[in-house]
Amino acid sequence: MTTRTKPVIAIDGPACAGKSTISRLLAHRLGYVLVDTGALYRGLALLAKKEDVSWDDEATLAQLCRDTKFHFEPGEDGRSRLFIDDRDRSDAIRTQSISDGASRVSRHPSVRGALLTLQRHLGANGAVVMEGRDIGTVVFPDAEV
């Protein structure tokens, strides 16, 4: 088990299981950063669209992910805000088109690998609530909670 001053709290589960609601409340209550892994896929889809990169171009998408700075900050409403290269893109990622793109980019193994590395980096120091699929089994199998 990894020793961190403050834990990684992994919230795992399928779509529509209540992960987002519980994660948001828990992060807010503890003063932790909420890492919404689905938002990372949406953010990559948005960035690809802006850069005119096809959602089917696996190699370029993975490199784009590795070359881009993603981070989260708590929002006033208790929701996590996604910053891409220091620009708040939280609202821009919540469209149907970008949701469709996120679904497509998430199919690529090298994109999933690049985002796995990013997710582990975002949680490395603890004090995060990380929600999404496979968080407790793949991303942080050593999560304290």
N, C-alpha and C positions, 0 to 999 in steps of 0.2 A: 504494500500500500504506500502511496506517495504521501509525504507529510507536507501539508500546507498550513499556513496560519489560519486561514478561513477556508471552509470546504467548497468543493464543487458539488452542487446539488443537481442531480440528473433527473429530468422529468421525461419519461419515455412513453410512447404509445402511438396508436394509429390516429388517423384523422378523425376529428369530431369527438375526441375522448375527453375533452376538457383540459388538455395540457396547457393551452395558452392562458386560460383564466387562472388556474392554480399557480402557474409559473409567475404571472404578472403580480398576483397578490403576495406571493412568497418573497419575490425579489424586492418589492416595495417595502414590505414589513421588515425585512432584514437589512435593507439598504445595500443590496447586492445589485450587480449588473445583470440584466436579463439578456441572454444570448438566444435569440430566436433563429434556429438553424434554417428554417424555411425561408426567412428573410434573406439569408445569404444567397440561396439559390435564386430568389427573386432579384436580388441586387445584381448578381452576375448576369441574369437575363436582361435586365435593364441596361447594364453597361455594354453588353454585347450589341444590343439594339442601337445604342447611341454611337458605338464604334463601327457599326455596319458589319458585324461579325455574325455569321449564320449560327443559329442555335444548334445546328447539326455539325459544326466544325469543332470536333472534340479537342484536337491539339491546340488550336488557337484559344478556345475557351479556357482550357486548363492553364495555359500560359498567362492569359488575361487575369485569371484569378490570382496566380502567383505574383503578378506584377502590380496588383492593386491593393491599396490599404483599405481594409474594412474594419470598422469598430462600432461599438454600441454605446449609447449613453442613455440614462433614464430620462424619460419625458415627463412633463408636468402632469399628464394624465395617468401616470403609472405605467404607461406602455414604453417599450424600448424603442429608441430612435436609431436607425441604421445610417451610419455615415460611410460614404464611399469617397475615398481620397479627400477626406475632411469636409465633404458636402452632405448635408442632411437629405437623404433620398427616401425617407420613410413613407411619404405620401405617394411618391412616384412609383413605388413598387407594388402598390395596391390596386392595380387595374387588371381587368380580365386578360388583356393581351400579355402582360408581364407574367401573370399566373400561368398562362399557357406556355410561355417561354421557359419558366422555371421547371415545369414538368418535362420539357424537352431536354434542357441542359442537365437535369438530374439523372438522365439515363446513361450518361457517359461515364465509364469507370475512371478515366483520368481526371475528370472534373470532380467526381466524388472524392477521389484521392487528394486533390488539391484543397478541396473544402474541408476534408478531414484534418489535414495538417493545420489549416487556418483555425478550425474549431478547437483543436488541442492547444494551439497557441493562445487563443482568446481565454481559455480556462486555466492556463498553466499556473497562474498565481492564486487561484481560488477566488472566493468571494463572488461567485457567479451562480446563477440559476440558468442551466442550459436545457432548453426544451426542443424536442424533435423526435424523429425516429432513430432508433439505435444508439441513443446517447449513453445509456448505462451499459450496453453490451459491446459497442464498437468504439465510440468516441472516448468515453471515460469509463472503462470497465473497473477502474480503481476509485471511482467517485465515492466520497465518504458517505453521501446520502443519495 
